[in-house]
Structure formats: C-alpha cells, structure tokens
Amino acid sequence: MRWRRWAIPMLLIFSALPMLLSDSSQDAALDVLAAPAEKSKDASKKLVLPLAAVLVAMGLCCYYALNSVDEHSNAPPQTPMVVFNELDENRPLHLVCLHGYLSSAAFMEMQLHTLGISEPNTIVTCLDGPHESGESFFTRHVSKGDETYYYWFDFKDTTTAGDATKWLIEKLLEIVSTSRRPIDGLVGFSQGACICTDAMSTISAWRENFVSLPGSVRSYLPLLPQFSVLVSAVCPEAVLQDKYDWYDFDYHRSLPIRVPSLHVVGRSDEYREESDGIYDLYDDSMATYVEHAGGHDIDSRVADLVNEDIAMWLNETGRVAAGLQYRE
C-alpha cells in the first residue's frame, strides 16, 4: 500500500524530534551560536545525528511527493472510458485501411469493395500515406490525370519505414482520442501491409509492457486495433528494426506478434516470399493463411476466390477479437 512508503521518513522525524527538543540539544544549539569556535565545534557534533535524520526525512518526503505526482499524471483513467454509440456488440467493425505503394486511399476503397469489405458489416477509414508521388502503375487504368498518389516509405531507403510507422501510430491515437471509438483492426495491401505489421508489433509490445507506458498512451490503448488483415504483403527485411524510442520510453518490438491475423497471398505473386516472411512474424496459433491462384494485384477474378474467406474470418475471428458478437 502507498502509505507504507511514508513510514520511514515519519519514523526518522519522530525519532529526531525528541533529540532536538531535549534540554541538551537546546543548550548545544545555544553554544553553537554564542560559544567560542572550539566549543561551538563540540556542540555541533551533538546536533549532527538529529539534524541528519530530519534532512533525510525531508528528502524522502520530497521524492515521494514528486513521484506520486508523476504516477498520477501517467495513470490510466480511474473509470472505464465511455465510447458513445460503440458499446453495442452488434455494431459493424471499424477498420483502418492502408493502401499499397504509389496508390491512394480512394483506390484502396475500390479494392476493399471488390473484396467485400464494405458497409453494412464494416466501417472503413482509408488513409493516404505520408509521402506524395506521381501516378501508380496499378492505378493508371483509372487515372483522370489530376490525382495524387502516395507511398509509406521509399524502397530505396527503408529507414523511412520507421517514420511511416510512427506517423501511422500517432494517426491511430489521434483517431481514437478524437472520436472515442475503437479501431477494431488494420487492413493493409502490399506496402501498406508492411506498415500495418510494424504498427501491430508496436501495439502488441505496448500491451505486454502496459505499466511502463506514459498515461497518454495507456488511456487509449484499449481502443487501438486488435487484429490484422494483410493482402499481398510486401516488406523488405531491412524494414523490421529492433527498437524505437517514441514517446520518451524504450521498448523492444514484440515478436511473434500476438494478435489474430489473416494473410491473403497469391500463388503467382512475385512478392510471395515477402508475404510469407510477414506471416512468420505473427503467432502461428492465431494466424490464418488464405492462398489464391492470382498474383499480386487484386482484380475481380481473385476477389471472387477469396472474398468469402475474408468475410467469414472478419465475421468470426475479427469480431471476437474486437469483443463483438458473431453475426448470423
């Protein structure tokens, strides 16, 4: 209990007070002030022990007081956070979705619709990556000539992936802190699946080291994603760094990533080896692997093969991970 930490300074103070208030101590104090230097030195020795006890007690009191303020500022809310209109166990899943390299949130919405990830069973928030670029190879056939496309990190400089993951996590915290609504899962395509995995590894590590987190993170951790859906994942090995120092605290990435995950991989995908590498980062007891006969891109023919599997996984595993009821 917290009161025990105050026992030592209180004991020191109560032990020192009788010595300080005794007649001999009062005489010694007068000698220090009025006696010659040699006698004053002898009198000072009588006051050393009680004064030292008081000073130590005062130092401990100051330390405990400051420490208590810090603990209070970093403590999670004392009462559960109310998530308005989101406590219904029958509500749709809320997914944050990350597009691929040289793509956009708008195009990702089209891909999700092809995969059957749309209302009324899900509510999606598609994000544009932090870096702007020109037209994408995969979106050329729908380009109107005035769109802006985005990417998460430069394949030629994979050190930028850490910045993208930090940007994403700060965006997730912004979403849940503003809306007070949970993000149930992350969905990533291609390069977006790489950043999704990096972010989920971070969130998993946070949950395993909850007590060491600052209060600003602990408060919203229950509202951050609970599962991953990874489609045609692309992730160079150099991206998976060992350590970050965000939010003024250190932690090591959590491997394997202990969250439910769905991995959609094309048998003819030239990046299949990287998709399998992403799969290996997740806890295999919680991972589901769906293979289709297509390649890297998602077209209607491929979607017809896998959208039923995706819908079933989201309805069962995804909803359970988010604490929601299975939908008939």
Beta strands, then each sheet from edge to edge (+ up, - down):
strand 1: 93-98
strand 2: 122-127
strand 3: 131-133
strand 4: 149-151
strand 5: 185-189
strand 6: 227-231
strand 7: 243-244
strand 8: 251-252
strand 9: 261-266
strand 10: 287-292
sheet 1: 2+ 1+ 5+ 6+ 9+ 10+
sheet 2: 3+ 4-
sheet 3: 7+ 8-
end
